Amino acid sequence: MKLELRQVSKSFGSRTVLSGLDLQVHTGEVVSFIGSSGSGKTTLLRCVNLLEPIDDGAILLDGDEISQIGRDPNPIRRRIGIVFQSFNLFPHMSVQRNITLALTQVLGKSPEEANESAKILLARFGLAEKIDSYPDQLSGGQQQRVAIVRALAMNPEVLLLDEITSALDPELVGEVLDVVRELKGSGITMLIATHEMNFAQEISDRVCFLDGGRIAEQGQPKQIFANPTDERTKQFLRRVNFK
Amino acid sequence: MFVAIPKLPRWGRVKESFFNGERLFDSFPRLLDAFVLDIKIFAWSTPAIIALALLLAIARSSRNPALFPIRIFVIAYIDIMRGVPVILWIYLIGFGVPGVGLERPFNSPLLWGSVALVLTYGAYIAEVFRAGIDSVHESQRAASRSLGLSNSQTMRFVILPQAIRRVVPPLMNDLVSLQKDVALVSLIGPIEILRQAGIDKAKFANFTPYVAAAIIFLMITIPLTRTTDYLLARERKRTSATRVR
C-alpha cells in the first residue's frame, strides 16, 4: 500500500466537493479519475498534494498520516509532485531555472548538479535545445512538458497530473501524452485527472469515476469503459460520446 | 491666452515681479546650488524608502497565522502614515524628535526631515508593492509550494521578482511625487531650493526666484514622468493583446 485516502471530505463554503471519499493506490499504479466538471477530480489531487487542507478524514502515505493539521507540508511535497492544467511555469525564469530552483533551494543540490539533472531530463523529453528559453517563448505543449520535467526533477514517488492537456490546442495534446506514456514504464505512481477518455483507457491500471464527491465506480479500464455497471457512469460516458 | 493676458490691467506689475529676467539670471545659479541638497535628500531617502516599503508589504502579505499581530501593526502603521499629510509628519518628527534633547549631529532637522519622508513614503510605496504581490496569480504560489519551497522561499524567488517588475511604473510615479515633496523639508530649516528661493524673494522683493525654482523642478520631474509613461506603455504592450482601435 502506498497512498490511501480514508473518508476524505472537502467543502468550499456551502459547496461539498468531496464527501467521504475512500481510495487506495499501490506503488507503481496508474489511476485515472474521470467525471464531469466539478466532480472533484482537481480538488482530490490538490488535497493529496496538501495544497488544500481537508475538512475530514485522513490521507496516508506509506501508513503515515500526512494530512494532519499543523504538519510541515514541505517534506511531503518533495515526495508528491503535481502538474497543473495551466502549466504554472515561473515566467521570469528560464526553463533551466524553473527546473533547478527547487533542486537547489529545497533539495540542497549544488547548481552544477542541478543543471546537470535538468539537462538530462530535458534531453530525455526532447527539450534539450529549450534549456535557455523563457516560458512565453514556448508552445503550450512544450510548456507543459517542461512543467512535467520540473515536477519529475524532484524525483517524486507519486506524480499527480491535473487535466494536463485541457488547456492545450488539440494538435499539441499528443506530445504531452507521449511523455506520460514514457513515464508509465518507469514505475512511478501516477494519479491522473483527465477528460481524455481514450488516453485514460490506454494508460491506466485502474479508472475511477467520480460523482457526488465519491468514487461511484472503479475498475480496470476495459471494464469501466466497456461494461459500466453504475447508471451514473453510463450516463457520463454517453454524454462525452465515448464509444 | 498669450494675446489676452498682457491686456489685463495689472499685467505689467505681475510681469515685473514674477518674470523679471535680471532676477531670474541672478537667482538661477544660487537655486541650482541649493537644489543639490534636494537631490541629496532624494538620493539617500529613496533606498531607505524602498527597503522599508518592501518590508512592510511582505509583512502585510504574509500568510503565517503566527504573524497576525505583526500584520495588524503594519496595517495600522500604513493607515496612520498615509492618513496624515506629509508636511504634518515633517513638522511633528522634524521638530518633535530633536526636541527631546539629542546632541549634534543627531538633532539635525535635515536628518529628521529625511526620516519623516522615509516613514511616510515607505507607507505609500508599501501599498504599491502590496498591489504587485497581490497581482501575482495564486497558481504561481501553488506551483512553488507544490515543489516543496517554503512560504518565504516562494515570496523571495517566485512572487517578489514578478511583483516588483509589474510595479515599476506606479513606483516611478510615487518617486516623482517624492522628488517634489523633498522641498517640504525646507519648512523645518535646511536651505534647499524652496527656502533659497524664499530668501532671494525677500531680499529683492521679487517673486521671480519661485518661478526659477519651478523651472528647475520641471527639469527633473518631466523627464522622470516621461520615462514612467514609457515604461507603462511598454508594460501594457507586453501584457495585453493587440490594441483595439
Chai-1 contact restraints between the chains, C-beta under 6 A:
chainA,res_idxA,chainB,res_idxB,connection_type,confidence,min_distance_angstrom,max_distance_angstrom,comment,restraint_id
A,N49,B,S146,contact,1.0,0.0,6.0,A-B,restraint_1
A,L51,B,A142,contact,1.0,0.0,6.0,A-B,restraint_2
A,N74,B,G148,contact,1.0,0.0,6.0,A-B,restraint_3
A,R77,B,S146,contact,1.0,0.0,6.0,A-B,restraint_4
A,R77,B,G148,contact,1.0,0.0,6.0,A-B,restraint_5
A,R78,B,G148,contact,1.0,0.0,6.0,A-B,restraint_6
A,I82,B,S146,contact,1.0,0.0,6.0,A-B,restraint_7
A,N88,B,S139,contact,1.0,0.0,6.0,A-B,restraint_8
A,N88,B,A143,contact,1.0,0.0,6.0,A-B,restraint_9
A,F90,B,V158,contact,1.0,0.0,6.0,A-B,restraint_10
A,H92,B,P161,contact,1.0,0.0,6.0,A-B,restraint_11
A,H92,B,Q162,contact,1.0,0.0,6.0,A-B,restraint_12
A,L101,B,F157,contact,1.0,0.0,6.0,A-B,restraint_13
A,A102,B,L147,contact,1.0,0.0,6.0,A-B,restraint_14
A,A102,B,G148,contact,1.0,0.0,6.0,A-B,restraint_15
A,Q105,B,L149,contact,1.0,0.0,6.0,A-B,restraint_16
A,Q105,B,Q153,contact,1.0,0.0,6.0,A-B,restraint_17
A,V106,B,G148,contact,1.0,0.0,6.0,A-B,restraint_18
A,V106,B,L149,contact,1.0,0.0,6.0,A-B,restraint_19
